[in-house]
Amino acid sequence: MASIELRSLKKSFGAVDIIHNLDLKIEDGEFVALVGPSGCGKSTLLRMIAGLEMATDGDILIGDKVVNDLNPRERNIAMVFQSYALYPHMTVAQNMAFNLKLSGKSKAEIKTRVDEAARMLDLTALLDRRPAQLSGGQRQRVAMGRAVVRNPAIFLFDEPLSNLDAKLRVQMRAEIKSLHQKVATTSLYVTHDQLEAMTLADRIVVLNGGRIEQQGSPLDLYRNPANLFVAGFIGSPAMNFLEATAVSTPKGLAAKLEGGNLLLLETASLALKEGQALTIGIRPEHLMPVSGGGLLSGATRIVEPTGAQTHVIFNYAGQDVVAVVDGMHDAAVGRQFDVSAAAGQIHVFDRQSGIRLGR
């Protein structure tokens, strides 16, 4: 196993800068997820670590050794791709053993490694089948097994579950989590799906435009987003944002929402100024239905039952607001919907800079 360290890393394609002076340290045995919107540079970063793309500037270290000039094979990494990239004419066992044969391993060692990986990933009964005889989830497990048999220092995952249906994605998340718990190999996982990142990773790194917006544990990013971008990206459904202005009241400064509602704030920790433009953020799951007199109210536009929960979309001051309520809640289109939120669940951002206040 080994750590990964990126020092002042840059990547440009011609005049277009993709990665901007990025620094990141991934500890030995840690599982880190890179998340961000399409085009933010996360797959490019992964390919640079793997040696499939050359860095424009800066250093890549694997296990305290600079690897910029090493080819992919010399870096002792294993990649699991979005596409399974299995050889159709080979059996599962032959696909898993292929790289070991190229490395000159003995037949006995190859069999031992393949059998162990197959047991770990529940593939033993499938070793004699060919890829065409496998489901999508089984093929992805074979691709993972092909990586596991190499005993790499690092696993690199490039959106490995994006081709699977919703049920299989849930199953494969559990497989990947179980695999990491068993082998404890340093893992870097790229995904655009923040739910995958939340459920799998020890630490999440949020990228935007080739720069790190924030990094931390999944719950830290959920509870304490550094800015509007992270607040809107982490969490599903996404956080509600309401524009407001800091105003004086007899009880101190408050946020006056565009709909006219006043929200009293703990100004000592926020250090607000009269007239300051704010954005108030509230997660849908933190909006609680009340019988009149709530923080927000409006006519219900859409009701989306999901089983245990229901998503209620209502109109407040001309803006759609989403609330996640108990599935038994009686909501109906056109009906008045009133919600409140605990003070500790309300996030306040400076509208101009996007930075969260009172952190």
C-alpha positions in Angstrom: 0.0 0.0 0.0 1.0 3.6 -0.4 0.0 7.2 0.1 -0.7 9.7 -2.8 0.5 13.3 -2.7 -0.1 16.0 -5.3 2.1 19.0 -5.1 1.3 22.2 -7.0 -0.2 20.1 -9.8 -1.2 21.7 -13.0 -2.6 20.5 -16.2 -3.3 22.4 -19.4 -4.5 21.4 -22.8 -3.1 24.1 -25.1 -4.2 27.5 -23.7 -6.9 25.9 -21.6 -6.1 25.3 -17.9 -7.8 22.2 -16.5 -6.1 21.7 -13.1 -4.9 24.8 -11.2 -2.0 24.5 -8.8 -3.6 21.7 -6.8 -2.3 20.2 -3.6 -3.8 17.0 -2.1 -2.6 14.3 0.3 -4.2 10.9 0.5 -3.0 8.8 3.4 -2.0 5.1 3.2 -5.2 3.0 3.3 -7.6 5.9 3.0 -10.7 5.9 0.7 -11.1 9.3 -0.9 -13.8 10.4 -3.3 -13.4 13.1 -5.9 -16.7 14.8 -6.8 -17.7 17.7 -8.9 -19.7 18.6 -12.0 -18.9 17.4 -15.5 -15.7 19.2 -16.7 -14.3 20.1 -13.3 -11.1 18.0 -13.9 -11.7 15.0 -11.7 -11.2 12.3 -14.4 -8.2 14.2 -15.8 -6.7 14.3 -12.2 -7.2 10.5 -11.9 -5.6 9.9 -15.3 -2.6 11.9 -14.3 -2.1 9.9 -11.2 -2.4 6.7 -13.2 0.2 8.0 -15.7 -2.3 8.1 -18.6 -1.9 11.9 -18.8 1.3 13.9 -18.2 1.3 16.8 -15.7 2.0 20.2 -17.1 3.7 21.2 -13.9 4.0 20.0 -10.3 4.7 16.6 -8.8 2.8 13.4 -8.2 4.1 11.2 -5.4 3.1 7.6 -4.7 4.5 6.2 -1.5 6.9 9.3 -1.1 8.4 8.6 -4.5 7.9 11.1 -7.4 6.4 9.2 -10.3 6.0 11.9 -12.9 8.3 10.1 -15.3 7.1 6.5 -14.6 4.8 4.7 -17.0 1.5 3.3 -15.7 2.8 -0.2 -15.1 5.7 1.1 -13.0 3.4 3.0 -10.7 1.8 -0.2 -9.2 -1.7 1.1 -9.5 -4.9 -0.7 -10.7 -7.8 1.1 -12.4 -11.4 0.2 -12.5 -13.2 2.0 -15.4 -16.7 3.0 -16.3 -16.5 0.4 -19.1 -15.7 -3.1 -18.0 -13.0 -3.6 -20.7 -13.2 -7.4 -20.5 -11.9 -9.7 -23.3 -15.1 -11.3 -24.7 -13.3 -14.5 -25.9 -11.8 -15.2 -22.4 -13.5 -16.7 -19.4 -13.8 -14.8 -16.1 -10.8 -16.7 -14.7 -8.7 -15.9 -17.9 -9.7 -12.2 -17.8 -8.7 -11.9 -14.1 -5.4 -13.8 -14.8 -4.4 -12.0 -17.9 -2.2 -9.2 -16.4 -0.6 -11.7 -14.0 0.5 -13.9 -17.0 2.0 -10.8 -18.7 4.0 -10.2 -15.6 5.4 -13.7 -15.7 3.8 -15.1 -12.5 3.7 -18.9 -12.1 0.6 -20.9 -12.8 0.3 -21.8 -9.1 0.5 -18.2 -7.9 -2.0 -17.0 -10.6 -4.5 -19.7 -9.5 -4.1 -18.8 -5.9 -4.6 -15.1 -6.5 -7.6 -15.6 -8.9 -9.3 -18.0 -6.5 -8.8 -15.6 -3.5 -10.2 -12.6 -5.5 -13.1 -14.7 -6.8 -14.0 -15.8 -3.2 -13.8 -12.2 -2.0 -16.1 -11.0 -4.8 -18.4 -14.0 -4.9 -17.3 -14.9 -8.4 -16.2 -18.6 -7.8 -19.2 -20.0 -9.5 -18.7 -17.8 -12.5 -15.0 -18.5 -13.3 -15.7 -20.6 -16.4 -18.2 -18.2 -17.9 -17.5 -15.6 -20.6 -18.5 -11.9 -20.3 -21.6 -12.3 -22.6 -23.0 -14.7 -20.0 -22.8 -12.2 -17.2 -25.0 -9.4 -15.9 -23.7 -5.8 -15.8 -23.1 -6.1 -12.0 -21.2 -9.4 -12.5 -19.0 -7.9 -15.2 -18.1 -5.0 -12.9 -17.1 -7.4 -10.2 -14.9 -9.2 -12.7 -13.3 -5.9 -13.6 -12.7 -5.3 -9.9 -11.3 -8.8 -9.5 -8.9 -8.2 -12.3 -7.6 -5.2 -10.3 -7.5 -7.1 -7.0 -5.4 -10.0 -8.2 -2.5 -7.6 -8.9 -2.2 -6.6 -5.2 -1.7 -3.0 -6.3 -0.5 -0.2 -4.0 -3.4 2.0 -5.1 -6.9 1.5 -6.5 -8.2 4.2 -8.9 -11.9 4.1 -9.7 -13.2 6.1 -12.6 -17.0 6.3 -12.3 -17.3 2.5 -12.2 -21.0 2.4 -11.5 -22.4 4.9 -13.9 -23.5 2.2 -16.5 -25.5 0.3 -13.9 -29.2 0.6 -13.1 -30.2 2.1 -9.7 -30.6 -1.3 -7.9 -27.3 -2.6 -9.1 -25.5 0.7 -8.2 -26.7 0.2 -4.6 -25.5 -3.4 -4.6 -22.1 -2.5 -6.2 -21.5 0.3 -3.7 -21.8 -2.3 -0.9 -19.4 -4.6 -2.9 -16.8 -1.8 -3.2 -17.1 -0.8 0.4 -16.7 -4.4 1.5 -13.7 -4.8 -0.8 -12.0 -1.8 0.8 -12.6 -3.0 4.3 -11.0 -6.4 3.4 -7.9 -5.2 1.5 -7.5 -1.7 3.1 -5.7 -0.5 -0.1 -5.4 3.3 -0.7 -8.4 4.1 -3.0 -9.3 7.2 -5.1 -12.8 7.2 -6.4 -14.1 9.6 -9.1 -17.8 10.2 -9.4 -20.3 12.9 -10.3 -22.8 11.2 -7.9 -22.5 12.7 -4.5 -24.6 9.9 -2.9 -21.9 7.4 -4.0 -19.2 9.6 -2.5 -21.2 10.1 0.8 -21.7 6.3 1.3 -18.3 5.1 0.2 -15.6 7.6 1.2 -13.7 8.3 4.4 -13.1 11.8 2.9 -14.6 13.7 0.1 -12.8 16.3 -2.1 -15.1 18.7 -4.0 -13.6 20.0 -7.2 -14.9 22.9 -9.2 -13.1 24.3 -12.3 -9.9 22.4 -11.5 -9.7 23.7 -7.9 -10.6 22.2 -4.5 -13.6 24.0 -3.0 -13.6 21.9 0.2 -12.5 18.6 1.6 -13.5 16.7 4.7 -15.6 13.8 6.0 -19.0 13.2 4.3 -20.9 14.5 7.3 -18.7 17.5 7.8 -19.3 18.6 4.2 -23.1 18.0 4.6 -23.3 19.8 7.9 -20.7 22.6 7.4 -20.4 23.5 3.7 -17.8 26.2 3.1 -19.7 28.0 0.4 -22.8 28.0 -1.8 -21.2 25.7 -4.4 -20.5 22.9 -1.9 -23.9 23.5 -0.1 -25.7 23.1 -3.4 -23.6 20.1 -4.6 -23.7 17.9 -1.5 -27.1 16.6 -0.5 -30.1 15.2 -2.4 -32.5 16.8 -3.0 -30.3 19.9 -3.2 -30.3 22.7 -0.6 -32.9 25.4 -1.0 -31.5 28.9 -1.4 -33.5 32.0 -0.5 -32.2 35.6 -1.1 -32.4 37.9 1.9 -31.1 41.2 3.3 -29.7 41.9 6.8 -32.1 44.3 8.6 -32.3 45.9 12.1 -35.1 44.7 14.4 -35.8 45.4 18.2 -34.3 42.0 18.9 -31.2 42.6 16.7 -30.2 42.0 13.1 -32.4 39.6 11.2 -32.5 38.3 7.6 -35.5 39.7 5.7 -36.4 37.2 3.0 -37.6 38.4 -0.4 -41.1 37.2 0.5 -41.1 39.5 3.5 -40.6 37.0 6.3 -38.1 37.8 9.0 -35.6 35.3 10.3 -33.8 36.2 13.5 -30.1 35.4 13.4 -27.3 34.9 15.9 -25.5 38.0 14.8 -22.7 37.7 17.3 -21.3 34.7 15.5 -22.2 36.0 12.0 -20.9 39.5 12.2 -23.5 40.9 9.8 -23.9 44.5 8.6 -27.1 46.4 8.0 -28.2 46.0 4.4 -25.8 43.1 3.7 -27.0 40.9 0.8 -27.4 37.3 2.1 -28.4 33.9 0.8 -30.2 31.6 3.3 -29.8 27.9 2.8 -32.1 25.2 4.2 -32.0 21.6 3.3 -35.3 20.0 2.2 -35.1 17.4 4.9 -34.8 20.1 7.6 -38.1 21.8 6.7 -40.8 20.6 9.1 -44.6 20.9 8.3 -46.5 23.1 10.8 -50.1 24.2 11.2 -49.7 27.9 10.1 -47.3 30.5 11.3 -44.2 28.8 9.9 -41.0 30.2 8.5 -42.2 29.7 4.9 -45.6 29.1 3.4 -47.0 28.8 -0.1 -49.3 26.8 -2.4 -48.2 23.2 -3.1 -47.2 22.8 -6.7 -46.0 19.2 -6.9 -46.2 16.2 -4.6 -43.7 13.3 -5.2 -44.3 10.2 -3.0 -41.2 8.0 -2.8 -42.5 5.6 -0.2 -41.1 6.3 3.3 -40.8 10.0 2.4 -42.7 12.5 0.2 -41.1 15.4 -1.7 -43.3 18.5 -1.5 -42.6 21.4 -3.9 -44.3 24.6 -2.9 -44.2 28.2 -4.1 -42.7 30.8 -1.8 -42.4 34.4 -3.2 -42.4 33.1 -6.8 -39.7 30.5 -6.1 -40.0 26.7 -5.8 -39.0 25.4 -2.4 -38.6 21.6 -1.8 -39.4 19.9 1.5 -38.9 16.2 2.4 -41.6 15.1 4.8 -42.8 11.8 6.2 -44.5 9.6 3.6 -47.7 9.6 5.6 -48.0 13.4 5.5 -51.2 14.5 3.8 -50.1 16.9 1.1 -52.1 17.9 -2.0 -51.5 20.1 -5.0 -53.0 23.5 -4.6 -53.2 23.3 -0.8 -51.4 25.8 1.5 -48.1 24.3 2.8 -46.4 25.8 5.9 -43.0 24.8 7.2 -40.5 25.8 9.9 -36.9 24.9 10.5 -34.7 24.7 13.6 -32.2 27.6 14.0 -29.3 25.2 13.9 -30.3 23.9 10.5 -30.3 27.3 8.8 -27.2 28.2 6.8 -26.3 31.9 6.1 -24.1 32.8 3.2 -22.7 36.1 2.0 -24.5 36.5 -1.4 -21.6 38.3 -3.1 -18.7 36.0 -2.1 -20.8 32.8 -1.6 -18.9 32.1 1.6 -20.8 30.6 4.5 -20.9 33.0 7.5 -20.5 32.0 11.2 -18.4 28.9 10.5 
